[in-house]
Amino acid sequence: MVTRLTASVYGMATAPTVTPNEKSQFNRKLYPNYKVIVLNDDLNTFKHVAECLMKYIPGMNSDRAWDLTNQVHYEGQAVVWIGPQEQAELYHQQLYRAGLTMAPLEVA
């Protein structure tokens, strides 16, 4: 004969089952994206700005780089990349070190 021991045999109480309600649910918050913004200046040539964008911004093609370069010139600034903070900081720093005039990173 097999005897099954239960919690009452050991003197332990079983924990009540708790059903989560809507108020106890966790809301997941995504990390914010950041904008990398190039500003117009009188120091850099169109060619240099476009080449820097193609060199440092992933997936940047020539046509897009020239469109953004024209936007920088005619509108005073252009958002050249939006994404996670760590990558935004890297691209911002690389463009700055290449001599471009950069706005501070902004939350998108």
DSSP file (Angstrom, degrees, kcal/mol; ACC not computed):
  #  RESIDUE AA STRUCTURE BP1 BP2  ACC     N-H-->O    O-->H-N    N-H-->O    O-->H-N    TCO  KAPPA ALPHA  PHI   PSI    X-CA   Y-CA   Z-CA
    1    1 A M              0   0    0      0, 0.0     2,-0.5     0, 0.0     0, 0.0   0.000 360.0 360.0 360.0 136.1    0.0    0.0    0.0
    2    2 A V        -     0   0    0      2,-0.0     2,-0.5     0, 0.0     0, 0.0  -0.873 360.0-156.6-103.7 128.0    1.3    3.5   -1.0
    3    3 A T        -     0   0    0     -2,-0.5     2,-0.5     2,-0.0     0, 0.0  -0.897   6.7-148.4-105.2 128.6    0.7    6.4    1.4
    4    4 A R        -     0   0    0     -2,-0.5     2,-0.4     0, 0.0    -2,-0.0  -0.829  10.1-143.1 -97.2 129.8    0.7    9.9    0.0
    5    5 A L        -     0   0    0     -2,-0.5     2,-0.2     3,-0.0    -2,-0.0  -0.761  19.2-166.1 -90.9 134.4    1.9   12.6    2.4
    6    6 A T    >>  -     0   0    0     -2,-0.4     4,-1.2     1,-0.0     3,-1.0  -0.614  38.8 -95.4-111.9 174.2    0.1   15.9    2.1
    7    7 A A  H 3>>S+     0   0    0      1,-0.3     5,-2.4    -2,-0.2     4,-0.7   0.832 122.9  59.7 -59.5 -32.9    0.9   19.3    3.4
    8    8 A S  H 345S+     0   0    0      1,-0.2    -1,-0.3     2,-0.2     3,-0.2   0.804  98.4  58.7 -68.8 -26.6   -1.2   18.7    6.5
    9    9 A V  H <45S+     0   0    0     -3,-1.0    -1,-0.2     1,-0.2    -2,-0.2   0.892 110.3  42.3 -67.1 -38.5    1.0   15.7    7.4
   10   10 A Y  H  <5S-     0   0    0     -4,-1.2    -1,-0.2    -3,-0.2    -2,-0.2   0.532 115.4-115.1 -85.5  -6.3    4.0   18.0    7.6
   11   11 A G  T  <5S+     0   0    0     -4,-0.7     2,-0.3     1,-0.3    -3,-0.2   0.703  71.9 132.8  81.2  19.7    2.1   20.7    9.4
   12   12 A M      < -     0   0    0     -5,-2.4     2,-0.3    -6,-0.1    -1,-0.3  -0.786  51.3-133.8-105.0 148.7    2.5   23.2    6.5
   13   13 A A        -     0   0    0     -2,-0.3     2,-0.3    -3,-0.1    -5,-0.0  -0.755  22.6-120.8 -95.0 145.1   -0.2   25.3    5.0
   14   14 A T        -     0   0    0     -2,-0.3    -1,-0.0     1,-0.1     0, 0.0  -0.617  30.4-110.0 -83.8 147.6   -0.6   25.5    1.3
   15   15 A A        -     0   0    0     -2,-0.3     2,-0.1     1,-0.1    -1,-0.1  -0.534  34.2-112.6 -76.4 140.1   -0.4   28.9   -0.4
   16   16 A P        -     0   0    0      0, 0.0     2,-0.4     0, 0.0    -1,-0.1  -0.398  31.7-108.6 -69.8 150.4   -3.6   30.3   -1.7
   17   17 A T        -     0   0    0     -2,-0.1     2,-0.5     2,-0.0     0, 0.0  -0.676  33.0-154.8 -80.3 129.8   -3.8   30.7   -5.5
   18   18 A V        -     0   0    0     -2,-0.4    -3,-0.0    -3,-0.0    -1,-0.0  -0.929   3.3-154.7-111.1 124.6   -3.7   34.3   -6.5
   19   19 A T        -     0   0    0     -2,-0.5     2,-0.1     1,-0.0    -2,-0.0  -0.867  24.5-124.2 -96.5 121.8   -5.3   35.4   -9.7
   20   20 A P        -     0   0    0      0, 0.0     2,-0.2     0, 0.0     5,-0.0  -0.366  24.3-152.6 -66.8 142.2   -3.6   38.6  -11.0
   21   21 A N    >   -     0   0    0     -2,-0.1     3,-0.9     1,-0.0     4,-0.5  -0.608  32.0 -96.8-106.1 174.4   -5.9   41.5  -11.7
   22   22 A E  G >  S+     0   0    0      1,-0.2     3,-0.9    -2,-0.2    -1,-0.0   0.829 119.9  57.1 -60.7 -34.2   -5.4   44.3  -14.2
   23   23 A K  G 3  S+     0   0    0      1,-0.2    -1,-0.2     3,-0.0     0, 0.0   0.780 104.1  52.0 -71.2 -26.2   -4.0   46.7  -11.6
   24   24 A S  G <  S+     0   0    0     -3,-0.9    -1,-0.2     2,-0.1    -2,-0.2   0.493  84.9 109.5 -90.7  -1.6   -1.2   44.4  -10.6
   25   25 A Q  S <  S-     0   0    0     -3,-0.9     2,-0.3    -4,-0.5    -3,-0.0  -0.453  70.2-121.8 -73.4 145.9    0.0   43.8  -14.2
   26   26 A F        -     0   0    0     -2,-0.1     2,-0.6     1,-0.0    -1,-0.1  -0.691  15.5-141.9 -87.8 139.5    3.3   45.3  -15.2
   27   27 A N        -     0   0    0     -2,-0.3     2,-0.4     2,-0.0    -1,-0.0  -0.896  16.2-137.1 -99.2 124.8    3.5   47.8  -18.1
   28   28 A R        -     0   0    0     -2,-0.6     2,-0.5     1,-0.0    -2,-0.0  -0.678  15.4-157.5 -82.5 130.7    6.6   47.4  -20.2
   29   29 A K        -     0   0    0     -2,-0.4     2,-0.2     3,-0.0    -2,-0.0  -0.929  10.1-138.2-109.4 130.6    8.2   50.7  -21.2
   30   30 A L        -     0   0    0     -2,-0.5     3,-0.1     1,-0.1     0, 0.0  -0.540  27.7-103.2 -81.7 150.1   10.4   50.7  -24.2
   31   31 A Y        -     0   0    0     -2,-0.2    -1,-0.1     1,-0.1     2,-0.1  -0.481  46.0-106.9 -67.8 144.5   13.6   52.7  -24.1
   32   32 A P        -     0   0    0      0, 0.0    53,-0.5     0, 0.0     2,-0.2  -0.361  26.5-124.4 -73.3 154.1   13.2   56.0  -26.0
   33   33 A N  E     -A   84   0A   0     51,-0.1    75,-3.1    -3,-0.1     2,-0.3  -0.610  22.8-140.9 -89.7 158.6   14.8   56.5  -29.4
   34   34 A Y  E     -AB  83 107A   0     49,-3.4    49,-1.9    73,-0.3     2,-0.4  -0.923   6.0-130.4-123.9 148.1   17.2   59.5  -30.0
   35   35 A K  E     -AB  82 106A   0     71,-3.2    71,-1.2    -2,-0.3     2,-0.6  -0.810   8.0-151.6 -98.0 134.6   17.6   61.8  -32.9
   36   36 A V  E     -A   81   0A   0     45,-2.9    44,-2.8    -2,-0.4    45,-1.0  -0.940  23.4-170.2-102.0 118.2   21.0   62.5  -34.5
   37   37 A I  E     -A   79   0A   0     -2,-0.6    66,-2.2    66,-0.4     2,-0.4  -0.940  14.4-155.9-120.6 126.4   20.8   66.0  -35.9
   38   38 A V  E     -AC  78 102A   0     40,-2.4    40,-1.8    -2,-0.5     2,-0.3  -0.844  16.4-149.4 -98.1 135.0   23.3   67.7  -38.2
   39   39 A L  E     -AC  77 101A   0     62,-3.4    62,-0.5    -2,-0.4    38,-0.3  -0.728  19.2-106.0-103.8 152.4   23.3   71.5  -38.2
   40   40 A N        +     0   0    0     36,-2.3     2,-0.3    32,-0.3    33,-0.1  -0.450  45.3 165.0 -71.1 147.2   24.2   73.9  -41.0
   41   41 A D        -     0   0    0      3,-0.2    35,-0.0    -2,-0.1    59,-0.0  -0.939  46.6-119.0-151.5 173.7   27.5   75.7  -40.8
   42   42 A D  S    S+     0   0    0     -2,-0.3    -2,-0.0     1,-0.1     3,-0.0   0.240 101.0  68.4 -99.2  11.8   29.9   77.7  -43.0
   43   43 A L  S    S+     0   0    0     56,-0.1     2,-0.3     2,-0.1    -1,-0.1   0.813  85.3  64.9-100.6 -36.3   32.8   75.3  -42.5
   44   44 A N  S    S-     0   0    0     55,-0.1    -3,-0.2     1,-0.0     2,-0.1  -0.700  70.8-132.3-101.5 142.5   31.8   72.1  -44.3
   45   45 A T     >  -     0   0    0     -2,-0.3     4,-2.2     1,-0.1     5,-0.2  -0.443  26.8-113.0 -82.1 161.0   31.3   71.5  -48.0
   46   46 A F  H  > S+     0   0    0      1,-0.2     4,-2.6     2,-0.2     5,-0.2   0.928 118.9  52.9 -56.4 -45.3   28.3   69.6  -49.3
   47   47 A K  H  > S+     0   0    0      1,-0.2     4,-2.6     2,-0.2    -1,-0.2   0.909 108.1  49.4 -59.9 -44.5   30.6   66.8  -50.4
   48   48 A H  H  > S+     0   0    0      2,-0.2     4,-2.3     1,-0.2    -1,-0.2   0.916 111.9  48.2 -63.4 -43.6   32.1   66.4  -47.0
   49   49 A V  H  X S+     0   0    0     -4,-2.2     4,-2.3     2,-0.2    -2,-0.2   0.947 113.7  46.5 -62.4 -48.7   28.7   66.3  -45.2
   50   50 A A  H  X S+     0   0    0     -4,-2.6     4,-2.2     1,-0.2    -2,-0.2   0.909 112.7  50.0 -61.5 -42.8   27.4   63.7  -47.7
   51   51 A E  H  X S+     0   0    0     -4,-2.6     4,-2.1    -5,-0.2    -1,-0.2   0.895 110.2  50.4 -63.8 -40.2   30.5   61.6  -47.5
   52   52 A C  H  X S+     0   0    0     -4,-2.3     4,-2.7     2,-0.2     5,-0.4   0.917 109.3  51.1 -64.3 -42.9   30.4   61.6  -43.6
   53   53 A L  H  X S+     0   0    0     -4,-2.3     4,-2.1     1,-0.2     7,-0.2   0.923 112.7  45.7 -60.9 -43.5   26.8   60.6  -43.6
   54   54 A M  H  < S+     0   0    0     -4,-2.2    -1,-0.2     1,-0.2     6,-0.2   0.849 115.8  47.6 -67.5 -33.4   27.5   57.7  -46.0
   55   55 A K  H  < S+     0   0    0     -4,-2.1    -2,-0.2    -5,-0.2    -1,-0.2   0.894 124.7  24.5 -74.8 -40.4   30.6   56.7  -43.9
   56   56 A Y  H  < S+     0   0    0     -4,-2.7    -3,-0.2    -5,-0.1    -2,-0.2   0.695 103.9  75.8-106.0 -21.6   29.1   56.8  -40.4
   57   57 A I  S >< S-     0   0    0     -4,-2.1     3,-1.8    -5,-0.4    -1,-0.1  -0.835  83.5-122.0 -97.3 117.6   25.3   56.2  -40.7
   58   58 A P  T 3  S+     0   0    0      0, 0.0     3,-0.1     0, 0.0    -2,-0.1  -0.269  91.7  10.7 -60.1 137.1   24.5   52.6  -41.4
   59   59 A G  T 3  S+     0   0    0      1,-0.2     2,-0.5    -5,-0.1    -5,-0.1   0.527  87.1 148.3  76.4   5.8   22.5   52.0  -44.6
   60   60 A M    <   -     0   0    0     -3,-1.8    -1,-0.2    -7,-0.2     2,-0.2  -0.611  28.3-164.4 -77.5 123.3   23.0   55.5  -45.8
   61   61 A N     >  -     0   0    0     -2,-0.5     4,-2.5    -3,-0.1     5,-0.2  -0.575  32.7-102.6-101.8 171.9   23.1   55.6  -49.6
   62   62 A S  H  > S+     0   0    0      1,-0.2     4,-2.4     2,-0.2     5,-0.2   0.906 117.8  50.6 -61.2 -46.6   24.3   58.5  -51.8
   63   63 A D  H  > S+     0   0    0      1,-0.2     4,-2.1     2,-0.2    -1,-0.2   0.925 113.6  44.9 -60.9 -45.3   20.9   59.8  -52.8
   64   64 A R  H  > S+     0   0    0      2,-0.2     4,-2.6     1,-0.2    -1,-0.2   0.902 111.8  53.3 -65.4 -40.9   19.7   59.9  -49.2
   65   65 A A  H  X S+     0   0    0     -4,-2.5     4,-2.3     1,-0.2    -2,-0.2   0.908 111.0  46.0 -61.3 -42.5   22.9   61.5  -48.0
   66   66 A W  H  X S+     0   0    0     -4,-2.4     4,-2.3     2,-0.2    -1,-0.2   0.872 110.8  52.9 -70.4 -36.0   22.7   64.3  -50.6
   67   67 A D  H  X S+     0   0    0     -4,-2.1     4,-2.0    -5,-0.2    -2,-0.2   0.932 112.8  44.6 -61.5 -45.2   19.0   64.9  -49.8
   68   68 A L  H  X S+     0   0    0     -4,-2.6     4,-2.7     2,-0.2    -2,-0.2   0.881 110.5  54.6 -66.9 -37.9   19.9   65.3  -46.1
   69   69 A T  H  X S+     0   0    0     -4,-2.3     4,-2.2     2,-0.2    -1,-0.2   0.913 109.4  47.6 -61.8 -42.9   22.9   67.5  -47.0
   70   70 A N  H  X S+     0   0    0     -4,-2.3     4,-3.0     2,-0.2     5,-0.3   0.890 110.5  52.4 -64.6 -38.9   20.5   69.8  -49.0
   71   71 A Q  H  X S+     0   0    0     -4,-2.0     4,-2.6     2,-0.2     6,-0.7   0.917 108.2  51.0 -62.8 -42.9   18.1   69.8  -46.1
   72   72 A V  H  X S+     0   0    0     -4,-2.7     4,-1.2     4,-0.2   -32,-0.3   0.938 115.4  43.1 -57.4 -46.9   20.9   70.8  -43.7
   73   73 A H  H  < S+     0   0    0     -4,-2.2    -2,-0.2     1,-0.2    -1,-0.2   0.936 123.7  32.5 -67.4 -48.2   21.9   73.6  -46.0
   74   74 A Y  H  < S+     0   0    0     -4,-3.0    -3,-0.2     1,-0.2    -2,-0.2   0.766 130.2  32.0 -86.8 -26.1   18.4   75.0  -46.9
   75   75 A E  H  < S-     0   0    0     -4,-2.6    -3,-0.2    -5,-0.3    -2,-0.2   0.510 104.2-117.5-109.0  -7.1   16.5   74.3  -43.6
   76   76 A G  S  < S+     0   0    0     -4,-1.2   -36,-2.3    -5,-0.5     2,-0.3   0.204  84.5  24.7  93.9 -16.6   19.4   74.7  -41.2
   77   77 A Q  E     -A   39   0A   0     -6,-0.7     2,-0.3   -38,-0.3   -38,-0.2  -0.981  57.9-158.3-167.5 163.6   19.3   71.1  -39.9
   78   78 A A  E     -A   38   0A   0    -40,-1.8   -40,-2.4    -2,-0.3     2,-0.7  -0.970  24.5-126.3-152.0 138.9   18.4   67.5  -40.7
   79   79 A V  E     +A   37   0A   0     -2,-0.3   -42,-0.2   -42,-0.2     3,-0.1  -0.774  31.0 177.5 -81.1 115.8   17.6   64.5  -38.6
   80   80 A V  E     +     0   0A   0    -44,-2.8     2,-0.3    -2,-0.7    -1,-0.2   0.615  61.1   8.6-100.3 -14.3   20.0   62.0  -40.1
   81   81 A W  E     -A   36   0A   0    -45,-1.0   -45,-2.9     2,-0.0     2,-0.4  -0.955  54.5-165.4-163.4 145.3   19.3   59.0  -37.8
   82   82 A I  E     +A   35   0A   0     -2,-0.3   -47,-0.2   -47,-0.2     3,-0.0  -0.998  40.6  92.8-134.6 131.6   16.8   57.9  -35.1
   83   83 A G  E     -A   34   0A   0    -49,-1.9   -49,-3.4    -2,-0.4    25,-0.2  -0.977  67.2  -9.7 175.7-164.1   17.3   54.9  -32.8
   84   84 A P  E  >  -A   33   0A   0      0, 0.0     4,-2.5     0, 0.0     5,-0.2  -0.128  62.4-115.5 -58.3 150.6   18.6   53.6  -29.5
   85   85 A Q  H  > S+     0   0    0    -53,-0.5     4,-2.8     1,-0.2     5,-0.2   0.881 109.9  53.4 -57.1 -46.3   20.7   55.9  -27.3
   86   86 A E  H  > S+     0   0    0      1,-0.2     4,-1.7     2,-0.2    -1,-0.2   0.916 113.9  41.9 -61.4 -43.6   24.0   54.0  -27.4
   87   87 A Q  H  > S+     0   0    0      2,-0.2     4,-2.6     1,-0.2     5,-0.3   0.901 112.9  54.2 -68.4 -40.0   24.1   53.9  -31.2
   88   88 A A  H  X S+     0   0    0     -4,-2.5     4,-2.5     1,-0.2    -2,-0.2   0.905 107.5  50.8 -59.9 -41.4   22.9   57.5  -31.5
   89   89 A E  H  X S+     0   0    0     -4,-2.8     4,-2.4    -5,-0.2    -1,-0.2   0.902 110.5  49.8 -62.9 -40.5   25.8   58.6  -29.2
   90   90 A L  H  X S+     0   0    0     -4,-1.7     4,-2.6    -5,-0.2    -2,-0.2   0.957 113.8  43.1 -63.2 -51.1   28.2   56.7  -31.4
   91   91 A Y  H  X S+     0   0    0     -4,-2.6     4,-2.5     1,-0.2     5,-0.2   0.891 113.9  52.3 -64.5 -39.2   27.0   58.2  -34.7
   92   92 A H  H  X S+     0   0    0     -4,-2.5     4,-2.4    -5,-0.3    -1,-0.2   0.938 112.0  45.6 -59.6 -47.7   26.8   61.7  -33.1
   93   93 A Q  H  X S+     0   0    0     -4,-2.4     4,-2.7    -5,-0.2    -2,-0.2   0.901 112.2  50.8 -65.0 -41.8   30.4   61.4  -31.9
   94   94 A Q  H  X S+     0   0    0     -4,-2.6     4,-1.3     2,-0.2    -1,-0.2   0.925 112.9  45.2 -63.9 -44.2   31.7   60.1  -35.2
   95   95 A L  H  <>S+     0   0    0     -4,-2.5     5,-2.2     2,-0.2     4,-0.2   0.899 113.4  50.9 -66.3 -39.5   30.1   62.9  -37.2
   96   96 A Y  H ><5S+     0   0    0     -4,-2.4     3,-1.7    -5,-0.2    -2,-0.2   0.928 109.4  49.7 -62.0 -45.9   31.3   65.5  -34.7
   97   97 A R  H 3<5S+     0   0    0     -4,-2.7    -1,-0.2     1,-0.3    -2,-0.2   0.759 103.9  60.4 -66.5 -23.5   34.8   64.2  -34.8
   98   98 A A  T 3<5S-     0   0    0     -4,-1.3    -1,-0.3    -5,-0.2    -2,-0.2   0.502 126.9-100.9 -80.8  -3.2   34.6   64.4  -38.6
   99   99 A G  T < 5S+     0   0    0     -3,-1.7    -3,-0.2     1,-0.3    -2,-0.1   0.451  74.5 140.6 103.0   1.6   34.0   68.1  -38.3
  100  100 A L      < -     0   0    0     -5,-2.2     2,-0.6   -52,-0.1    -1,-0.3  -0.478  56.4-116.0 -77.4 150.9   30.2   68.4  -38.7
  101  101 A T  E     -C   39   0A   0    -62,-0.5   -62,-3.4    -2,-0.1     2,-0.4  -0.772  40.0-165.1 -87.7 122.6   28.3   70.7  -36.5
  102  102 A M  E     -C   38   0A   0     -2,-0.6   -64,-0.2   -64,-0.2     3,-0.1  -0.855  18.4-138.1-116.6 142.4   25.9   68.7  -34.4
  103  103 A A        -     0   0    0    -66,-2.2   -66,-0.4    -2,-0.4     3,-0.1  -0.582  46.0 -88.9 -82.1 157.0   22.9   69.5  -32.3
  104  104 A P        -     0   0    0      0, 0.0    -1,-0.1     0, 0.0   -67,-0.1  -0.319  56.8 -86.6 -61.1 152.4   22.7   67.7  -28.9
  105  105 A L        -     0   0    0    -69,-0.1     2,-0.4    -3,-0.1   -69,-0.2  -0.340  49.1-157.5 -60.6 142.4   20.9   64.4  -29.0
  106  106 A E  E     -B   35   0A   0    -71,-1.2   -71,-3.2    -3,-0.1     2,-0.3  -0.942  21.7-110.9-123.2 145.1   17.2   64.7  -28.6
  107  107 A V  E      B   34   0A   0     -2,-0.4   -73,-0.3   -73,-0.2     0, 0.0  -0.597 360.0 360.0 -70.1 131.5   14.6   62.2  -27.5
  108  108 A A              0   0    0    -75,-3.1   -74,-0.2    -2,-0.3    -1,-0.1   0.475 360.0 360.0 -75.8 360.0   12.5   61.2  -30.5
